[in-house]
Amino acid sequence: MKAVILAAGKGTRMRELTQEVPKPMLPVQGRPILEHIAEGLIENGIRDLCIVTGWRADVVESHFGDGSRLGARITYRRQVVQDGTGKAPEVARDFVGSEDFLLTYGDILVKADTYRRMLERWKTGPFAGLLTVTAGEDVTKGGLNFFNDQFELTRLVEKPSAEQVEQLRADGWLKPGQPAWYNAGIYLFKPSLFDFTSRLVKSPRGEYELTDAISAIIDAGHRIAGLQIEGRWVDVRDPEVLASLQS
């Protein structure tokens, strides 16, 4: 199993904090967010990592080097044009080759045990992908996911508006007392993902969306497992969240 970490964005919501460093390199308790992620992966036996860099790529590459300091092999790919989450993984297509891989955004912090649980779930069936979710988040800021009785993905709605959420309730997709499952931004995929990302067209937001590729995988009849994150899950999206992690 390999891992691809997406760390190309500047993180404009961090304002002046990312003038000199990319958001994944901002410190949490003295170490970059990206280092916490890498150590969690390495702890669970994933030691072949590719970091997709962009804004201030030099900061990332000079900090991690070849990964030997952490007991890993780290390579880098540059995302020159940042045109959405759907195209970002393609930069690492040659790195992935024919192997299954974990894909994570470089600003999502979870307990290291999450990666172990993902790998265990992956082994329970022939899946084309695995998508992690958490409950209780504002689904209008991310993806809203629906699952069958086997907790396999059946439908995904990217950044639904408040009106769409109400319609989903009216149509019976969202039921009282049941959680709304929010996309947690950590995945496992077979390399066949790239067959679907290569065919993406831009969404109404003007970007290539990874979630559109995931929907296409489901529409093609492939299985995508779901996994609820247990314990800590933090999207380090703004200075306030970052500050809350320092104690």
C-alpha atoms as one frame of an Amber mdcrd trajectory, in Angstrom:
protein
   0.000   0.000   0.000   1.264   3.434  -0.978   0.018   6.858   0.106  -0.518
  10.108  -1.774  -0.801  13.284   0.300  -2.258  16.362  -1.389  -0.386  19.430
  -0.157  -0.295  21.794  -3.121  -2.663  24.533  -1.972  -1.708  27.790  -0.352
  -4.573  27.757   2.134  -5.918  31.268   1.603  -8.273  31.043   4.587  -5.161
  31.015   6.777  -4.488  34.565   5.560  -1.006  35.820   6.466  -0.020  32.490
   8.075   0.588  30.963   4.645   2.484  33.810   3.025   5.749  31.916   3.472
   4.669  28.297   4.005   1.912  26.069   2.577  -0.922  25.259   4.979   0.126
  21.615   5.552   3.427  22.904   6.950   1.833  25.037   9.657   2.867  23.760
  13.090   0.608  21.844  15.445   2.243  21.354  18.833   5.641  22.136  17.362
   5.540  19.951  14.243   4.003  20.492  10.801   0.507  19.121  10.152   2.041
  17.099   7.330   4.503  15.420   9.687   1.692  14.253  11.979  -0.006  12.699
   8.938   3.161  11.037   7.663   3.972   9.553  11.070   0.475   8.088  11.383
   0.810   6.400   8.011   4.292   5.082   8.757   3.120   3.731  12.121   0.622
   1.592  10.200   3.125   0.195   7.730   2.592   2.652   4.877   6.120   3.844
   4.206   6.073   4.662   0.497   4.708   8.205   0.340   4.232  10.761  -2.408
   3.554  14.362  -1.432   1.892  16.471  -4.120   3.286  19.969  -3.701   2.572
  23.333  -5.262   2.710  26.585  -3.318   6.125  26.861  -1.617   6.983  23.283
  -2.563  10.546  23.966  -1.463   9.446  24.279   2.178   7.899  20.798   2.135
  10.722  19.154   0.229  13.514  20.643   2.316  11.789  19.597   5.559  11.130
  15.960   4.665  13.888  15.223   2.162  13.802  11.604   1.035  11.904  10.539
   4.165  14.729   8.493   5.668  14.631  10.566   8.860  11.107   9.239   9.452
  11.822   5.720   8.268   9.970   6.195   4.984  10.537   6.743   1.274   9.134
  10.110   0.258   8.911  11.341  -3.307   7.314  14.486  -4.658   5.170  15.541
  -7.577   4.404  19.154  -8.449   0.865  20.233  -9.236   1.500  23.218 -11.494
  -2.144  24.033 -12.240  -4.429  23.751  -9.248  -7.774  23.120 -10.887  -9.570
  20.918  -8.392  -9.389  17.795  -6.271 -10.218  15.547  -9.231  -6.988  16.240
 -11.087  -4.616  16.562  -8.124  -4.159  12.777  -7.629  -3.325  12.309 -11.321
  -0.011  14.066 -10.753   1.020  10.974  -8.757  -0.288   8.409 -11.245   3.177
   7.130 -12.173   4.065   6.848  -8.471   0.959   4.746  -7.765   1.553   2.405
 -10.704  -0.478  -0.780 -10.280  -0.782  -0.642  -6.477  -3.687   0.270  -4.220
  -3.147   3.567  -2.432  -4.340   5.765   0.391  -5.210   9.332  -0.569  -5.474
  12.107   1.985  -5.571  15.865   2.050  -2.586  17.409   3.774  -4.654  19.316
   6.335  -6.727  16.470   7.844  -5.629  15.215  11.261  -6.852  11.895  12.679
  -5.644   9.361  15.199  -3.134   6.956  13.666  -5.554   4.130  14.436  -7.852
   5.476  11.698  -5.423   4.317   9.022  -5.296   0.831  10.566  -9.088   0.595
  10.559  -9.185   1.703   6.927  -6.770  -1.042   5.928  -8.764  -3.645   7.835
 -12.033  -2.566   6.192 -10.348  -2.644   2.786  -9.589  -6.335   3.229 -13.245
  -7.274   3.845 -14.339  -7.108   0.234 -13.356  -6.387  -3.344 -13.752  -2.614
  -3.260 -12.782  -0.029  -5.862 -12.527   2.580  -3.143 -13.076   3.407   0.504
 -14.393   6.735   1.755 -14.177   7.930   5.364 -16.952   9.944   6.960 -17.747
  11.736  10.160 -21.070  12.817  11.615 -22.198  16.160  12.956 -20.366  18.461
  10.559 -21.921  21.196   8.403 -22.493  19.175   5.233 -22.826  22.335   3.117
 -19.029  22.739   3.485 -18.167  19.305   2.065 -19.660  16.111   0.722 -22.876
  14.511   1.971 -22.800  10.726   1.661 -25.450   8.008   1.705 -24.867   4.313
   2.396 -26.699   0.996   2.188 -27.084  -1.559   4.999 -23.530  -2.828   4.379
 -22.258   0.743   4.781 -21.268   0.924   1.145 -21.664   4.209  -0.689 -24.806
   4.628  -2.788 -24.910   8.385  -3.393 -22.754  11.456  -2.870 -23.836  15.104
  -2.976 -20.965  17.608  -3.059 -21.402  20.783  -0.985 -25.211  20.757  -0.975
 -26.915  24.095  -0.454 -29.270  24.567   2.479 -32.130  24.235  -0.010 -30.748
  20.934  -1.313 -30.439  19.607   2.232 -34.098  20.456   2.866 -35.079  18.729
  -0.371 -33.108  15.635   0.627 -35.066  15.584   3.863 -38.338  15.982   2.005
 -37.413  13.152  -0.368 -36.525  10.815   2.500 -32.777  10.655   1.949 -32.105
  12.410   5.259 -34.176  10.850   8.030 -34.845  12.228  11.539 -32.551  10.715
  14.131 -30.058   9.412  11.565 -26.652  11.038  11.061 -25.752  13.093   8.026
 -22.462  11.589   6.879 -19.840  14.204   6.025 -16.910  13.366   3.737 -13.821
  13.199   5.962 -11.265  13.571   3.156  -9.277  10.330   3.521  -9.673   7.528
   0.987  -8.355   4.224  -0.294  -8.440   3.523  -4.026  -7.452   0.993  -6.588
  -5.418   2.584  -9.419  -8.524   2.264 -11.609  -9.521   5.598 -10.025  -7.488
   7.266 -12.765  -9.754   5.791 -15.452 -12.480   7.971 -13.961 -10.509  11.124
 -13.094  -9.185  11.225 -16.669 -12.752  11.622 -17.957 -13.815  14.390 -15.590
 -15.321  17.633 -16.811 -15.350  20.805 -14.752 -18.155  21.210 -12.257 -20.361
  24.324 -12.038 -17.732  25.665  -9.610 -15.195  25.571 -12.446 -13.112  22.753
 -10.958 -12.517  19.053 -11.507 -14.120  17.332  -8.503 -12.837  14.084  -7.004
 -16.361  13.419  -5.791 -17.592  13.379  -9.402 -15.116  10.591 -10.126 -16.344
   8.692  -7.058 -19.949   9.054  -8.243 -18.905   7.722 -11.650 -17.274   4.698
  -9.993 -20.565   3.905  -8.246 -22.563   4.456 -11.445 -20.270   1.958 -13.198
 -21.313  -0.691 -10.673 -18.206  -0.771  -8.510 -18.300  -0.956  -4.722 -17.038
   1.815  -2.455 -16.827   1.021   1.257 -17.629   3.534   3.946 -15.854   3.910
   7.268 -16.810   6.185  10.136 -13.880   7.976  11.737 -13.624   7.258  15.448
 -12.084   9.762  17.805 -10.221  12.809  16.576 -10.945  14.225  13.145  -9.824
  17.789  12.433  -9.990  19.710   9.191  -7.431  22.454   9.847  -9.371  24.899
   7.723  -8.724  28.268   9.358  -6.610  30.094  11.988  -9.193  29.461  14.710
  -9.034  25.682  14.257  -5.240  25.817  14.135  -5.100  27.792  17.374  -7.403
  25.296  19.116  -4.908  22.470  18.434  -1.940  24.046  20.146  -2.742  23.213
  23.763
